[in-house]
Amino acid sequence: MINKIITSIMVLMSILISYVLYRSIEIVNKGGPVMIFIILCSIFGLAIAIEKRWQLHKAKIDTDKFLADILSTIRKLKIKEALEICDSVKSPISRILKAGIIKYNDSREEIKEAMGDAALYEIPKLEKNLTALATIAHISPLLGLLGTVTGLVRCFQTIQLKASSAVPVNPGDLAGGIWEALITTVAGLMVAIPMFVIYNYLVSAVNNFILDMERSATELVNFLSEGQMKPKLTEQRERKFDS
């Protein structure tokens, strides 16, 4: 509930900022009302890009070192310590591996299923808002095109009014419409091009992160299921039950 309220406040502030910029900056105002929506797209896109980059930065860990510590601890039959290591690291990778370690004495299929279920929860969080960023990158040039069309409409309206009153049309009469057409086109492209680059960068970063998750999960499954470890883990669990 609190997150929804914060999101609503941020959206309203973005709309207010866009309107203020539209009214206060002359060259933006000449682009017409469509410029408000283009500015909104730039604000939302920048906010999403910063949020996703910060999320990936926090989730990034030294996967090889972390996995080596986990496997080394399990090799010593210290399952509880391995789980504590996972809890101490705040990352999707650690949470997925923890789900597999909890099932250490089950079959290979059950271990994979447990980690797969954890991944189904973690991956959507990594991909969250990427679709919105792609949408912004796609609609920004379309908004610029819309502004171009409305600017041309203004030009032809001016020509029609001048023609009906038998007054010759001069370049100054068409300047407003031409300004609107060109400024919105430029603004739409200025927003769309960086957003495309940022979107592709973030998609690549998320895909690489998911590959790390899958590789780590596969190595853990193979380790827990290998012939030498499975009997030791089973024996340890039976000792716990006996005691």
Sine and cosine of phi, psi and omega as CSV:
sin_phi,cos_phi,sin_psi,cos_psi,sin_omega,cos_omega
0.00,0.00,-0.71,0.70,-0.01,-1.00
-0.89,0.45,-0.65,0.76,0.02,-1.00
-0.88,0.48,-0.62,0.78,0.03,-1.00
-0.91,0.41,-0.64,0.77,0.02,-1.00
-0.91,0.42,-0.71,0.71,0.02,-1.00
-0.88,0.48,-0.68,0.73,0.03,-1.00
-0.88,0.48,-0.68,0.73,0.01,-1.00
-0.89,0.46,-0.67,0.74,0.02,-1.00
-0.89,0.45,-0.67,0.74,0.00,-1.00
-0.90,0.43,-0.62,0.78,0.04,-1.00
-0.90,0.44,-0.71,0.71,0.01,-1.00
-0.90,0.45,-0.65,0.76,0.04,-1.00
-0.91,0.42,-0.62,0.79,0.03,-1.00
-0.90,0.44,-0.68,0.73,0.04,-1.00
-0.89,0.46,-0.68,0.73,0.01,-1.00
-0.89,0.45,-0.70,0.71,0.01,-1.00
-0.88,0.47,-0.68,0.74,0.01,-1.00
-0.87,0.48,-0.67,0.74,-0.02,-1.00
-0.92,0.38,-0.66,0.75,0.01,-1.00
-0.89,0.45,-0.69,0.72,0.04,-1.00
-0.88,0.47,-0.65,0.76,0.00,-1.00
-0.89,0.45,-0.63,0.78,-0.06,-1.00
-0.99,0.15,-0.47,0.88,-0.16,-0.99
-0.99,-0.12,-0.43,0.90,-0.02,-1.00
-0.98,-0.18,0.86,-0.51,-0.14,-0.99
-0.87,0.50,-0.73,0.68,-0.08,-1.00
-0.92,0.40,-0.52,0.85,0.06,-1.00
-0.94,0.33,-0.65,0.76,0.00,-1.00
-0.89,0.45,-0.54,0.84,0.01,-1.00
-0.92,0.39,-0.32,0.95,0.03,-1.00
-0.98,0.22,-0.14,0.99,0.04,-1.00
1.00,0.08,0.05,-1.00,-0.07,-1.00
-0.86,0.50,-0.43,0.90,0.01,-1.00
-0.87,0.50,-0.44,0.90,0.00,-1.00
-0.89,0.46,-0.49,0.87,0.04,-1.00
-0.86,0.50,-0.70,0.72,-0.03,-1.00
-0.95,0.32,-0.56,0.83,0.05,-1.00
-0.92,0.38,-0.65,0.76,0.06,-1.00
-0.90,0.44,-0.66,0.75,0.05,-1.00
-0.85,0.53,-0.70,0.72,0.02,-1.00
-0.86,0.50,-0.67,0.75,-0.01,-1.00
-0.91,0.40,-0.63,0.78,0.00,-1.00
-0.92,0.39,-0.75,0.67,0.00,-1.00
-0.89,0.46,-0.68,0.73,0.00,-1.00
-0.89,0.46,-0.69,0.72,0.01,-1.00
-0.90,0.43,-0.65,0.76,0.01,-1.00
-0.89,0.46,-0.69,0.72,0.01,-1.00
-0.90,0.43,-0.68,0.73,-0.02,-1.00
-0.88,0.48,-0.70,0.71,0.01,-1.00
-0.91,0.42,-0.69,0.73,-0.02,-1.00
-0.89,0.45,-0.68,0.73,-0.02,-1.00
-0.93,0.36,-0.64,0.77,0.01,-1.00
-0.90,0.43,-0.64,0.76,0.03,-1.00
-0.92,0.40,-0.64,0.77,0.03,-1.00
-0.88,0.47,-0.72,0.70,0.00,-1.00
-0.93,0.37,-0.57,0.82,0.03,-1.00
-0.90,0.44,-0.68,0.74,0.01,-1.00
-0.93,0.37,-0.57,0.82,-0.07,-1.00
-0.99,0.15,-0.29,0.96,-0.08,-1.00
-0.95,0.32,0.76,-0.65,0.07,-1.00
-0.69,-0.73,0.19,-0.98,0.11,-0.99
-0.98,0.19,1.00,-0.03,-0.13,-0.99
-0.86,0.50,-0.68,0.73,-0.04,-1.00
-0.89,0.45,-0.70,0.71,0.00,-1.00
-0.92,0.40,-0.69,0.72,-0.01,-1.00
-0.88,0.47,-0.71,0.70,-0.01,-1.00
-0.91,0.41,-0.63,0.77,0.02,-1.00
-0.89,0.46,-0.66,0.75,0.04,-1.00
-0.89,0.45,-0.67,0.74,0.00,-1.00
-0.89,0.45,-0.77,0.64,-0.04,-1.00
-0.90,0.43,-0.62,0.78,0.02,-1.00
-0.90,0.44,-0.64,0.77,0.01,-1.00
-0.93,0.37,-0.68,0.74,0.02,-1.00
-0.91,0.41,-0.59,0.81,0.01,-1.00
-0.87,0.49,-0.49,0.87,0.05,-1.00
-1.00,0.06,0.11,0.99,0.01,-1.00
0.90,0.43,0.48,0.88,0.03,-1.00
-0.98,-0.21,0.96,0.27,-0.07,-1.00
-0.90,0.43,-0.68,0.73,-0.02,-1.00
-0.88,0.48,-0.67,0.74,0.03,-1.00
-0.91,0.42,-0.59,0.81,0.04,-1.00
-0.89,0.45,-0.64,0.77,0.04,-1.00
-0.92,0.39,-0.60,0.80,0.03,-1.00
-0.92,0.40,-0.59,0.80,0.06,-1.00
-0.89,0.46,-0.68,0.74,0.03,-1.00
-0.89,0.46,-0.65,0.76,0.00,-1.00
-0.92,0.39,-0.49,0.87,-0.05,-1.00
-0.98,0.22,-0.30,0.95,-0.01,-1.00
-0.96,-0.27,0.88,-0.48,-0.04,-1.00
-1.00,-0.01,1.00,0.03,-0.03,-1.00
-0.42,-0.91,0.52,-0.86,0.07,-1.00
-0.84,0.54,-0.57,0.82,-0.01,-1.00
-0.88,0.47,-0.69,0.72,-0.02,-1.00
-0.91,0.42,-0.60,0.80,-0.01,-1.00
-0.94,0.34,-0.58,0.81,0.03,-1.00
-0.94,0.35,-0.69,0.72,0.02,-1.00
-0.91,0.42,-0.58,0.81,0.03,-1.00
-0.87,0.49,-0.66,0.75,0.03,-1.00
-0.87,0.49,-0.58,0.82,0.03,-1.00
-0.96,0.26,-0.63,0.78,-0.01,-1.00
-0.91,0.42,-0.60,0.80,0.02,-1.00
-0.85,0.53,-0.53,0.84,-0.01,-1.00
-0.99,-0.11,0.45,0.89,-0.15,-0.99
-0.84,0.55,-0.48,0.88,-0.07,-1.00
-0.99,-0.14,0.09,1.00,0.00,-1.00
-1.00,-0.04,-0.03,-1.00,-0.03,-1.00
-0.95,0.30,0.26,-0.96,0.00,-1.00
-0.84,0.55,-0.68,0.74,-0.03,-1.00
-0.90,0.43,-0.63,0.78,-0.01,-1.00
-0.94,0.34,-0.60,0.80,0.06,-1.00
-0.90,0.44,-0.71,0.70,0.02,-1.00
-0.89,0.45,-0.63,0.77,-0.01,-1.00
-0.91,0.41,-0.65,0.76,0.00,-1.00
-0.89,0.46,-0.70,0.71,0.01,-1.00
-0.95,0.32,-0.54,0.84,0.07,-1.00
-0.90,0.43,-0.65,0.76,0.05,-1.00
-0.90,0.44,-0.65,0.76,0.04,-1.00
-0.91,0.42,-0.63,0.78,0.01,-1.00
-0.91,0.42,-0.59,0.81,0.03,-1.00
-0.88,0.47,-0.42,0.91,0.04,-1.00
-1.00,0.04,-0.57,0.82,-0.10,-1.00
-0.99,0.12,-0.65,0.76,-0.09,-1.00
-0.88,0.47,-0.71,0.71,0.03,-1.00
-0.85,0.52,-0.52,0.86,0.04,-1.00
-0.92,0.38,-0.57,0.82,0.05,-1.00
-0.94,0.34,-0.56,0.83,-0.06,-1.00
-1.00,0.00,-0.04,1.00,-0.06,-1.00
-0.86,0.52,0.70,-0.71,0.06,-1.00
0.97,0.26,-0.08,1.00,0.07,-1.00
-0.91,0.41,-0.59,0.81,0.05,-1.00
-0.90,0.44,-0.63,0.78,0.03,-1.00
-0.90,0.44,-0.63,0.77,0.02,-1.00
-0.91,0.42,-0.65,0.76,0.04,-1.00
-0.90,0.44,-0.63,0.78,0.02,-1.00
-0.89,0.46,-0.68,0.74,0.03,-1.00
-0.88,0.47,-0.68,0.74,0.00,-1.00
-0.90,0.45,-0.52,0.85,-0.02,-1.00
-0.99,0.15,-0.64,0.77,-0.12,-0.99
-0.99,0.10,-0.34,0.94,-0.03,-1.00
-0.86,0.51,-0.75,0.66,0.05,-1.00
-0.92,0.39,-0.47,0.88,0.06,-1.00
-0.93,0.37,-0.61,0.79,0.10,-1.00
-0.90,0.43,-0.62,0.78,0.08,-1.00
-0.88,0.48,-0.65,0.76,0.05,-1.00
-0.91,0.42,-0.63,0.78,0.05,-1.00
-0.87,0.49,-0.68,0.73,0.05,-1.00
-0.89,0.45,-0.58,0.81,0.05,-1.00
-0.89,0.46,-0.70,0.72,-0.01,-1.00
-0.91,0.42,-0.70,0.71,0.00,-1.00
-0.91,0.42,-0.56,0.83,0.06,-1.00
-0.91,0.42,-0.67,0.75,0.04,-1.00
-0.92,0.40,-0.59,0.81,0.06,-1.00
-0.87,0.49,-0.68,0.73,0.04,-1.00
-0.87,0.49,-0.66,0.76,0.01,-1.00
-0.88,0.48,-0.73,0.68,-0.04,-1.00
-0.94,0.35,-0.53,0.85,0.08,-1.00
-0.90,0.44,-0.66,0.75,0.02,-1.00
-0.89,0.45,-0.69,0.72,0.02,-1.00
-0.87,0.49,-0.67,0.74,-0.01,-1.00
-0.91,0.42,-0.68,0.73,-0.01,-1.00
-0.90,0.43,-0.67,0.74,0.01,-1.00
-0.92,0.40,-0.62,0.78,-0.02,-1.00
-0.92,0.39,-0.62,0.78,-0.03,-1.00
-0.94,0.33,-0.41,0.91,0.02,-1.00
-0.98,-0.17,0.14,0.99,0.04,-1.00
0.86,0.51,0.52,0.85,0.04,-1.00
-0.96,-0.28,0.77,-0.64,-0.01,-1.00
-0.90,0.45,0.58,-0.81,0.00,-1.00
-1.00,0.05,0.75,-0.66,0.07,-1.00
-0.90,-0.43,0.32,-0.95,-0.05,-1.00
-0.82,0.57,-0.55,0.83,-0.01,-1.00
-0.89,0.46,-0.50,0.86,0.00,-1.00
-0.92,0.38,-0.49,0.87,-0.05,-1.00
-1.00,-0.10,-0.11,0.99,-0.11,-0.99
-0.87,0.49,-0.63,0.77,-0.03,-1.00
-0.87,0.49,-0.73,0.69,0.00,-1.00
-0.92,0.39,-0.62,0.78,0.01,-1.00
-0.93,0.37,-0.65,0.76,0.10,-1.00
-0.81,0.59,-0.78,0.62,-0.04,-1.00
-0.86,0.52,-0.69,0.72,-0.04,-1.00
-0.89,0.45,-0.71,0.71,-0.08,-1.00
-0.97,0.24,-0.67,0.74,-0.06,-1.00
-0.90,0.44,-0.69,0.72,-0.01,-1.00
-0.91,0.41,-0.60,0.80,0.05,-1.00
-0.89,0.46,-0.74,0.67,0.01,-1.00
-0.89,0.46,-0.71,0.70,-0.04,-1.00
-0.89,0.46,-0.68,0.73,0.01,-1.00
-0.87,0.49,-0.67,0.74,0.02,-1.00
-0.94,0.33,-0.58,0.81,0.02,-1.00
-0.90,0.43,-0.50,0.87,0.06,-1.00
-0.99,0.13,-0.70,0.72,-0.12,-0.99
-0.92,0.40,-0.70,0.71,-0.10,-1.00
-0.88,0.47,-0.78,0.63,0.05,-1.00
-0.89,0.46,-0.59,0.81,-0.02,-1.00
-0.91,0.41,-0.59,0.80,0.07,-1.00
-0.89,0.45,-0.70,0.71,0.00,-1.00
-0.89,0.45,-0.73,0.68,-0.01,-1.00
-0.90,0.45,-0.66,0.75,0.01,-1.00
-0.87,0.49,-0.74,0.67,-0.01,-1.00
-0.90,0.44,-0.61,0.79,0.05,-1.00
-0.89,0.46,-0.73,0.69,-0.03,-1.00
-0.93,0.37,-0.63,0.78,0.05,-1.00
-0.88,0.48,-0.68,0.74,0.03,-1.00
-0.89,0.45,-0.67,0.74,0.00,-1.00
-0.90,0.43,-0.68,0.74,0.02,-1.00
-0.91,0.41,-0.68,0.73,0.01,-1.00
-0.89,0.46,-0.65,0.76,0.05,-1.00
-0.90,0.44,-0.62,0.78,0.03,-1.00
-0.91,0.42,-0.67,0.75,0.02,-1.00
-0.91,0.41,-0.61,0.79,0.06,-1.00
-0.89,0.46,-0.64,0.77,0.08,-1.00
-0.88,0.47,-0.67,0.75,0.03,-1.00
-0.88,0.48,-0.72,0.69,-0.03,-1.00
-0.91,0.41,-0.65,0.76,0.01,-1.00
-0.90,0.43,-0.70,0.71,0.00,-1.00
-0.90,0.44,-0.66,0.75,0.00,-1.00
-0.90,0.44,-0.67,0.75,0.01,-1.00
-0.90,0.44,-0.68,0.73,0.01,-1.00
-0.90,0.44,-0.62,0.78,0.02,-1.00
-0.92,0.39,-0.69,0.73,0.03,-1.00
-0.87,0.50,-0.72,0.69,0.00,-1.00
-0.89,0.46,-0.63,0.78,-0.01,-1.00
-0.92,0.39,-0.72,0.69,-0.02,-1.00
-0.93,0.36,-0.42,0.91,-0.08,-1.00
-0.99,-0.14,-0.09,1.00,-0.08,-1.00
-0.94,0.35,0.39,-0.92,-0.15,-0.99
-0.87,0.50,-0.55,0.84,-0.07,-1.00
-0.98,0.17,-0.57,0.82,-0.08,-1.00
-0.99,0.14,-0.58,0.81,-0.12,-0.99
-0.86,0.51,-0.75,0.66,0.03,-1.00
-0.88,0.48,-0.62,0.79,0.00,-1.00
-0.90,0.43,-0.69,0.73,0.00,-1.00
-0.92,0.39,-0.63,0.78,0.03,-1.00
-0.90,0.43,-0.67,0.74,0.00,-1.00
-0.90,0.44,-0.65,0.76,0.02,-1.00
-0.89,0.45,-0.67,0.75,-0.01,-1.00
-0.92,0.40,-0.62,0.79,0.01,-1.00
-0.91,0.40,-0.57,0.82,0.06,-1.00
-0.90,0.44,-0.64,0.77,0.03,-1.00
-0.89,0.46,-0.68,0.74,0.01,-1.00
-0.90,0.43,-0.64,0.77,-0.03,-1.00
-0.92,0.40,-0.61,0.79,-0.01,-1.00
-0.97,0.24,0.00,0.00,0.00,0.00
